[in-house]
Amino acid sequence: MSRKGNCWNNAPTESFWGRLKTASLYGKKFATRREAMDAVLDWMAFYNHRRLHSTLGYLSPMHYEQRWYAAQQKRLHKTRAKNDSTQGQGQSASRRNPGTTDATTA
């Protein structure tokens, strides 16, 4: 949480709700609560899946997150492959594969 007078942590949330109200709900009357909920969900789907964001390199938040996740997975696989290859060096065959023996352990 931020200190008194420092509202930076709340700014993105306030921006989101402000945009929702002005872009989707302002001046509209809904016959049912369900109709209002559908309008909010439709707008949120647009906001997260199709709206381009300049800070994210003009990608939608969902597309940016998918690219970030794919990059993390790729990095994780590279790290695991590197660790597997360095751990395999210097171990005898019997330690790598317990069912076998080599000349140094026999």
LUMKOLSE-147396 format. One record per atom (N, C-alpha, C, CB): atom name; residue number from 1; x negated, y negated, z. Coordinates in pm, 1 decimal, decimal comma. Glycine has a CB too. Layout:
% LUMKOLSE-147396
  atom    n        px        py        pz
    CA  NUM         X         Y         Z
...
END
This chain:
% LUMKOLSE-147396
  atom    n        px        py        pz
     N    1     -84,6     118,8       0,0
    CA    1       0,0       0,0       0,0
     C    1     -88,1    -123,6       0,0
    CB    1      95,7      -0,7     121,9
     N    2     -36,9    -230,3     -57,3
    CA    2    -112,5    -353,9     -60,2
     C    2     -82,3    -437,9      62,8
    CB    2     -81,7    -432,4    -187,1
     N    3    -169,1    -533,4      84,1
    CA    3    -148,5    -624,1     196,8
     C    3     -43,5    -728,1     162,1
    CB    3    -280,1    -692,5     236,6
     N    4      -1,3    -801,1     262,7
    CA    4      96,5    -907,4     245,6
     C    4      44,9   -1007,5     142,0
    CB    4     125,9    -977,8     380,9
     N    5     130,1   -1039,3      47,1
    CA    5      92,7   -1135,3     -56,3
     C    5      20,6   -1074,1    -174,7
    CB    5       7,3   -1240,4       2,7
     N    6     -11,9    -946,6    -171,5
    CA    6     -81,1    -878,8    -280,1
     C    6      13,6    -775,2    -339,4
    CB    6    -213,7    -812,6    -230,6
     N    7      78,6    -811,1    -446,9
    CA    7     184,2    -725,0    -501,1
     C    7     140,4    -644,2    -622,7
    CB    7     303,3    -808,4    -537,9
     N    8      10,9    -627,9    -646,3
    CA    8     -35,0    -561,1    -768,5
     C    8      13,8    -417,4    -780,7
    CB    8    -185,0    -563,0    -773,9
     N    9      23,8    -345,1    -671,6
    CA    9      63,5    -205,1    -683,6
     C    9     209,9    -190,0    -724,0
    CB    9      38,7    -132,9    -552,5
     N   10     289,9    -294,0    -706,5
    CA   10     431,4    -286,9    -738,3
     C   10     461,8    -344,2    -877,5
    CB   10     511,8    -360,8    -632,6
     N   11     366,3    -411,0    -939,0
    CA   11     389,8    -480,2   -1065,6
     C   11     437,1    -387,3   -1178,4
    CB   11     263,7    -550,3   -1108,3
     N   12     376,5    -271,5   -1200,4
    CA   12     424,4    -185,3   -1309,5
     C   12     568,8    -138,9   -1289,7
    CB   12     334,1     -64,0   -1322,7
     N   13     604,7    -108,7   -1166,8
    CA   13     741,2     -63,3   -1139,0
     C   13     840,7    -175,8   -1161,7
    CB   13     752,8     -10,9    -995,0
     N   14     807,7    -294,6   -1114,5
    CA   14     895,9    -410,0   -1135,3
     C   14     910,0    -439,7   -1284,0
    CB   14     841,9    -534,1   -1060,9
     N   15     802,0    -426,5   -1358,0
    CA   15     806,1    -449,7   -1502,7
     C   15     898,2    -348,5   -1570,7
    CB   15     664,1    -441,6   -1563,1
     N   16     885,6    -222,8   -1531,5
    CA   16     969,4    -117,9   -1588,6
     C   16    1117,3    -147,4   -1565,3
    CB   16     932,7      18,3   -1528,9
     N   17    1154,8    -174,6   -1439,4
    CA   17    1295,7    -199,6   -1407,8
     C   17    1345,2    -326,9   -1474,7
    CB   17    1315,7    -208,9   -1256,4
     N   18    1259,6    -428,3   -1483,7
    CA   18    1299,1    -550,9   -1552,2
     C   18    1327,7    -526,5   -1699,6
    CB   18    1191,1    -656,4   -1537,6
     N   19    1241,0    -449,6   -1764,0
    CA   19    1262,3    -417,6   -1905,9
     C   19    1387,6    -333,3   -1925,7
    CB   19    1140,6    -344,0   -1963,0
     N   20    1408,7    -239,3   -1836,1
    CA   20    1528,7    -155,5   -1845,2
     C   20    1653,6    -241,9   -1838,7
    CB   20    1530,6     -50,0   -1732,4
     N   21    1657,6    -331,0   -1743,1
    CA   21    1776,7    -414,5   -1724,5
     C   21    1800,8    -506,3   -1844,4
    CB   21    1763,1    -498,0   -1597,2
     N   22    1695,9    -571,4   -1894,2
    CA   22    1716,4    -666,2   -2004,0
     C   22    1737,6    -596,9   -2138,2
    CB   22    1598,0    -760,0   -2013,7
     N   23    1668,0    -487,3   -2161,4
    CA   23    1676,5    -422,0   -2292,2
     C   23    1795,0    -328,1   -2306,5
    CB   23    1551,0    -346,1   -2318,3
     N   24    1839,7    -270,9   -2197,2
    CA   24    1939,3    -165,7   -2209,6
     C   24    2070,3    -192,8   -2136,8
    CB   24    1882,4     -39,5   -2159,9
     N   25    2064,9    -262,8   -2025,8
    CA   25    2184,2    -271,8   -1942,3
     C   25    2248,0    -410,1   -1935,4
    CB   25    2150,6    -228,4   -1805,8
     N   26    2172,0    -513,6   -1960,8
    CA   26    2221,7    -649,3   -1942,1
     C   26    2344,6    -678,2   -2029,2
    CB   26    2111,6    -749,4   -1973,1
     N   27    2450,6    -721,9   -1967,0
    CA   27    2572,6    -761,4   -2037,3
     C   27    2661,9    -647,4   -2081,2
    CB   27    2536,8    -840,0   -2155,1
     N   28    2626,8    -525,4   -2050,0
    CA   28    2708,2    -410,9   -2089,9
     C   28    2798,2    -368,4   -1975,7
    CB   28    2619,6    -293,8   -2134,5
     N   29    2915,0    -322,9   -2010,6
    CA   29    3007,5    -266,4   -1912,2
     C   29    3026,5    -120,1   -1948,7
    CB   29    3145,6    -343,9   -1909,1
     N   30    3013,8     -35,4   -1850,9
    CA   30    3026,2     107,2   -1873,3
     C   30    3156,9     156,2   -1811,5
    CB   30    2904,8     183,4   -1814,4
     N   31    3225,6     242,4   -1884,8
    CA   31    3353,9     294,2   -1837,4
     C   31    3335,0     393,2   -1722,2
    CB   31    3429,5     361,5   -1952,6
     N   32    3225,4     469,9   -1728,2
    CA   32    3202,0     569,8   -1623,9
     C   32    3056,9     561,6   -1577,6
    CB   32    3235,2     712,8   -1675,2
     N   33    3034,2     618,6   -1463,5
    CA   33    2897,8     625,5   -1410,5
     C   33    2810,7     711,7   -1502,4
    CB   33    2897,8     682,9   -1265,7
     N   34    2868,0     817,8   -1556,7
    CA   34    2795,7     906,6   -1647,7
     C   34    2749,2     831,7   -1772,4
    CB   34    2884,0    1025,4   -1687,5
     N   35    2832,2     744,9   -1824,2
    CA   35    2797,4     665,6   -1942,1
     C   35    2677,3     575,1   -1911,4
    CB   35    2918,9     580,6   -1988,5
     N   36    2675,5     516,1   -1794,0
    CA   36    2563,5     432,3   -1751,6
     C   36    2436,6     515,7   -1735,9
    CB   36    2596,7     360,6   -1619,6
     N   37    2450,0     632,7   -1676,2
    CA   37    2334,4     720,4   -1659,1
     C   37    2277,5     764,3   -1794,2
    CB   37    2372,8     843,2   -1575,8
     N   38    2364,8     794,7   -1889,1
    CA   38    2319,4     833,4   -2022,9
     C   38    2244,1     719,9   -2090,1
    CB   38    2438,0     875,9   -2109,7
     N   39    2291,8     596,9   -2073,0
    CA   39    2223,8     481,6   -2131,9
     C   39    2084,9     464,4   -2071,3
    CB   39    2306,9     353,7   -2111,5
     N   40    2073,5     481,8   -1940,7
    CA   40    1943,8     470,3   -1873,6
     C   40    1850,3     580,6   -1920,9
    CB   40    1960,5     476,4   -1720,3
     N   41    1898,2     703,4   -1929,5
    CA   41    1813,7     814,9   -1973,0
     C   41    1770,0     799,7   -2118,1
    CB   41    1887,5     946,7   -1955,0
     N   42    1858,1     751,3   -2204,0
    CA   42    1820,5     726,6   -2343,9
     C   42    1709,7     622,8   -2351,9
    CB   42    1942,6     680,1   -2425,9
     N   43    1723,5     516,2   -2272,5
    CA   43    1622,2     411,3   -2275,7
     C   43    1489,6     462,2   -2219,7
    CB   43    1669,5     288,5   -2196,6
     N   44    1495,8     542,1   -2113,4
    CA   44    1372,6     596,8   -2056,1
     C   44    1302,1     690,6   -2154,1
    CB   44    1403,2     671,1   -1925,5
     N   45    1378,7     764,6   -2230,7
    CA   45    1318,7     851,2   -2332,3
     C   45    1245,9     767,7   -2436,3
    CB   45    1425,8     938,9   -2399,8
     N   46    1307,3     657,4   -2477,9
    CA   46    1240,4     566,1   -2571,0
     C   46    1115,5     507,7   -2506,3
    CB   46    1336,1     452,8   -2615,2
     N   47    1127,5     461,3   -2382,5
    CA   47    1019,1     393,3   -2312,1
     C   47     896,6     484,0   -2300,4
    CB   47    1065,5     348,5   -2172,6
     N   48     916,7     609,7   -2274,2
    CA   48     804,0     701,1   -2253,4
     C   48     755,4     771,8   -2379,2
    CB   48     841,9     803,3   -2153,0
     N   49     843,6     794,7   -2475,8
    CA   49     806,4     877,1   -2591,1
     C   49     778,4     798,9   -2718,6
    CB   49     914,1     974,9   -2618,1
     N   50     843,2     685,4   -2739,3
    CA   50     827,9     616,3   -2866,7
     C   50     770,0     475,2   -2857,1
    CB   50     959,0     609,5   -2933,4
     N   51     783,9     409,0   -2744,1
    CA   51     738,2     270,7   -2729,7
     C   51     586,1     266,7   -2735,1
    CB   51     789,7     208,5   -2597,1
     N   52     531,7     180,1   -2820,0
    CA   52     387,3     166,0   -2830,8
     C   52     339,1      67,7   -2725,3
    CB   52     346,2     119,4   -2972,8
     N   53     224,3      96,7   -2667,8
    CA   53     171,4      13,9   -2560,6
     C   53      33,3     -36,7   -2601,5
    CB   53     164,6      93,1   -2426,4
     N   54      15,6    -168,5   -2599,9
    CA   54    -110,0    -226,7   -2647,1
     C   54    -229,2    -183,5   -2561,8
    CB   54     -99,8    -378,4   -2648,0
     N   55    -211,7    -169,2   -2431,8
    CA   55    -321,3    -129,5   -2344,7
     C   55    -366,5      13,9   -2371,9
    CB   55    -280,2    -144,2   -2199,4
     N   56    -278,5      95,2   -2424,9
    CA   56    -311,0     235,3   -2454,0
     C   56    -354,4     255,4   -2598,7
    CB   56    -191,2     324,1   -2423,9
     N   57    -397,6     149,3   -2663,9
    CA   57    -440,9     160,4   -2802,5
     C   57    -324,9     180,1   -2898,0
    CB   57    -538,0     273,9   -2817,2
     N   58    -212,3     119,2   -2867,1
    CA   58     -89,4     126,7   -2946,8
     C   58     -41,3     270,6   -2966,2
    CB   58    -111,6      61,6   -3082,5
     N   59     -49,7     345,7   -2857,0
    CA   59       8,3     479,6   -2850,8
     C   59     124,2     475,2   -2752,6
    CB   59     -98,3     587,1   -2808,5
     N   60     215,6     569,3   -2766,5
    CA   60     321,5     580,2   -2666,3
     C   60     260,2     637,9   -2539,2
    CB   60     440,5     669,4   -2717,7
     N   61     317,6     607,3   -2422,0
    CA   61     262,2     664,1   -2298,5
     C   61     254,8     816,9   -2301,9
    CB   61     345,9     620,3   -2179,6
     N   62     354,2     882,8   -2358,7
    CA   62     354,0    1028,9   -2364,5
     C   62     242,4    1080,3   -2455,5
    CB   62     489,8    1080,5   -2413,5
     N   63     224,0    1016,5   -2570,8
    CA   63     118,9    1059,3   -2663,2
     C   63     -18,9    1036,1   -2600,4
    CB   63     130,6     983,4   -2798,3
     N   64     -35,6     923,4   -2532,6
    CA   64    -161,8     894,2   -2465,4
     C   64    -191,1     999,7   -2359,3
    CB   64    -158,2     754,0   -2401,9
     N   65     -90,4    1035,3   -2280,5
    CA   65    -108,6    1135,7   -2175,6
     C   65    -141,3    1272,5   -2235,0
    CB   65      17,2    1145,1   -2088,5
     N   66     -76,8    1308,0   -2345,8
    CA   66    -105,7    1436,7   -2410,1
     C   66    -248,8    1441,0   -2460,6
    CB   66      -8,4    1462,3   -2525,9
     N   67    -296,5    1329,9   -2520,3
    CA   67    -435,0    1323,9   -2567,6
     C   67    -532,8    1332,6   -2451,0
    CB   67    -459,1    1194,8   -2647,2
     N   68    -501,1    1263,7   -2340,7
    CA   68    -587,3    1267,0   -2223,0
     C   68    -596,1    1409,6   -2168,8
    CB   68    -534,7    1170,5   -2114,0
     N   69    -480,5    1476,9   -2158,4
    CA   69    -477,4    1613,2   -2105,9
     C   69    -557,4    1707,4   -2196,4
    CB   69    -331,8    1662,5   -2092,3
     N   70    -542,6    1693,6   -2327,1
    CA   70    -617,5    1778,9   -2420,2
     C   70    -767,8    1755,0   -2405,2
    CB   70    -573,3    1752,3   -2566,3
     N   71    -808,2    1629,9   -2387,6
    CA   71    -950,2    1599,4   -2369,1
     C   71   -1002,2    1659,9   -2238,7
    CB   71    -973,0    1447,3   -2369,8
     N   72    -921,8    1656,5   -2133,1
    CA   72    -962,1    1716,3   -2006,0
     C   72    -977,8    1867,2   -2019,4
    CB   72    -860,1    1683,5   -1896,5
     N   73    -885,6    1930,4   -2089,8
    CA   73    -893,8    2075,5   -2110,0
     C   73   -1018,0    2111,6   -2190,4
    CB   73    -767,5    2127,7   -2181,3
     N   74   -1046,8    2032,5   -2293,0
    CA   74   -1163,9    2057,1   -2377,1
     C   74   -1291,2    2043,5   -2293,9
    CB   74   -1166,8    1959,1   -2497,3
     N   75   -1296,3    1939,8   -2210,1
    CA   75   -1412,1    1918,7   -2124,8
     C   75   -1428,0    2032,6   -2024,0
    CB   75   -1400,3    1785,0   -2052,0
     N   76   -1317,2    2078,1   -1968,1
    CA   76   -1319,6    2187,6   -1872,0
     C   76   -1372,4    2315,7   -1936,9
    CB   76   -1179,3    2210,9   -1814,1
     N   77   -1326,4    2344,9   -2058,4
    CA   77   -1371,9    2465,8   -2128,2
     C   77   -1520,4    2457,1   -2160,5
    CB   77   -1291,2    2487,3   -2257,3
     N   78   -1568,0    2337,7   -2199,0
    CA   78   -1710,7    2320,7   -2227,9
     C   78   -1792,7    2343,6   -2101,6
    CB   78   -1738,8    2179,7   -2285,4
     N   79   -1746,4    2288,1   -1990,5
    CA   79   -1817,5    2303,9   -1864,1
     C   79   -1820,9    2449,9   -1822,5
    CB   79   -1752,3    2219,2   -1754,7
     N   80   -1708,9    2518,3   -1834,5
    CA   80   -1704,6    2660,7   -1797,8
     C   80   -1795,9    2743,5   -1887,3
    CB   80   -1560,9    2714,2   -1806,3
     N   81   -1796,4    2715,4   -2017,3
    CA   81   -1881,4    2789,6   -2110,0
     C   81   -2028,5    2766,0   -2076,9
    CB   81   -1851,8    2748,6   -2255,9
     N   82   -2062,4    2641,7   -2044,3
    CA   82   -2200,9    2609,8   -2009,4
     C   82   -2240,3    2681,5   -1880,6
    CB   82   -2219,9    2456,9   -1994,0
     N   83   -2152,9    2681,3   -1781,1
    CA   83   -2182,4    2749,6   -1654,9
     C   83   -2194,2    2900,2   -1674,5
    CB   83   -2074,1    2719,2   -1551,5
     N   84   -2108,4    2957,2   -1757,5
    CA   84   -2113,7    3101,2   -1783,3
     C   84   -2245,1    3138,8   -1851,1
    CB   84   -1994,5    3145,1   -1870,5
     N   85   -2290,5    3056,4   -1945,7
    CA   85   -2413,6    3089,3   -2017,6
     C   85   -2535,4    3072,9   -1928,9
    CB   85   -2427,8    3002,2   -2141,5
     N   86   -2537,0    2975,7   -1839,0
    CA   86   -2652,9    2958,8   -1750,5
     C   86   -2652,8    3061,7   -1638,6
    CB   86   -2654,8    2818,0   -1691,2
     N   87   -2539,6    3108,3   -1594,3
    CA   87   -2534,5    3210,1   -1489,6
     C   87   -2577,3    3345,6   -1543,5
    CB   87   -2393,8    3219,1   -1430,3
     N   88   -2552,0    3371,2   -1668,8
    CA   88   -2588,0    3500,0   -1727,7
     C   88   -2737,0    3515,4   -1747,6
    CB   88   -2518,4    3517,8   -1858,9
     N   89   -2811,3    3405,4   -1756,6
    CA   89   -2955,3    3411,5   -1774,5
     C   89   -3021,1    3440,6   -1640,3
    CB   89   -3009,3    3279,7   -1835,1
     N   90   -3116,9    3526,4   -1638,7
    CA   90   -3189,6    3554,6   -1516,5
     C   90   -3126,9    3663,7   -1431,1
    CB   90   -3201,2    3430,8   -1436,8
     N   91   -3011,9    3713,8   -1464,3
    CA   91   -2951,6    3823,6   -1390,2
     C   91   -2983,0    3953,6   -1462,0
    CB   91   -2798,3    3804,0   -1375,0
     N   92   -3001,1    4059,8   -1385,4
    CA   92   -3025,2    4188,8   -1448,8
     C   92   -2894,3    4239,0   -1509,4
    CB   92   -3082,6    4291,7   -1346,8
     N   93   -2905,2    4335,0   -1596,2
    CA   93   -2787,2    4390,7   -1663,0
     C   93   -2692,7    4452,8   -1562,2
    CB   93   -2828,2    4494,9   -1767,5
     N   94   -2748,8    4513,3   -1456,3
    CA   94   -2662,5    4578,1   -1358,5
     C   94   -2579,6    4475,8   -1280,3
    CB   94   -2746,1    4662,3   -1262,5
     N   95   -2630,6    4355,1   -1260,2
    CA   95   -2554,4    4252,3   -1188,8
     C   95   -2447,1    4192,8   -1278,9
    CB   95   -2648,0    4141,4   -1137,4
     N   96   -2478,2    4180,5   -1406,4
    CA   96   -2378,6    4127,9   -1499,6
     C   96   -2270,2    4229,3   -1526,9
    CB   96   -2444,0    4086,2   -1629,9
     N   97   -2308,0    4354,4   -1539,4
    CA   97   -2214,5    4461,4   -1568,0
     C   97   -2245,1    4574,6   -1471,7
    CB   97   -2223,8    4508,2   -1717,0
     N   98   -2172,0    4584,9   -1361,9
    CA   98   -2204,7    4680,9   -1255,9
     C   98   -2210,2    4826,9   -1301,7
    CB   98   -2104,5    4668,6   -1146,1
     N   99   -2150,5    4862,0   -1411,5
    CA   99   -2148,2    5001,5   -1455,7
     C   99   -2274,1    5043,4   -1527,1
    CB   99   -2031,7    5024,6   -1545,1
     N  100   -2370,5    4950,9   -1547,4
    CA  100   -2491,3    4986,2   -1622,1
     C  100   -2613,8    4966,0   -1533,7
    CB  100   -2503,0    4901,6   -1751,7
     N  101   -2724,5    5022,9   -1576,3
    CA  101   -2851,8    5000,9   -1507,4
     C  101   -2954,2    4958,5   -1609,2
    CB  101   -2898,8    5128,0   -1431,5
     N  102   -3056,5    4892,9   -1562,1
    CA  102   -3165,1    4860,5   -1653,4
     C  102   -3295,5    4910,9   -1592,1
    CB  102   -3171,6    4706,6   -1681,9
     N  103   -3404,0    4893,5   -1661,8
    CA  103   -3534,8    4950,3   -1620,2
     C  103   -3582,3    4889,1   -1488,4
    CB  103   -3641,9    4926,6   -1730,1
     N  104   -3546,1    4764,9   -1458,2
    CA  104   -3598,6    4701,3   -1336,2
     C  104   -3529,9    4752,2   -1210,7
    CB  104   -3582,8    4550,6   -1344,6
     N  105   -3406,8    4803,3   -1220,4
    CA  105   -3336,0    4849,4   -1100,6
     C  105   -3344,6    5000,4   -1083,6
    CB  105   -3190,2    4806,8   -1106,4
     N  106   -3385,1    5072,1   -1187,4
    CA  106   -3388,1    5219,2   -1179,3
     C  106   -3519,4    5270,9   -1129,1
    CB  106   -3359,5    5280,1   -1313,3
END
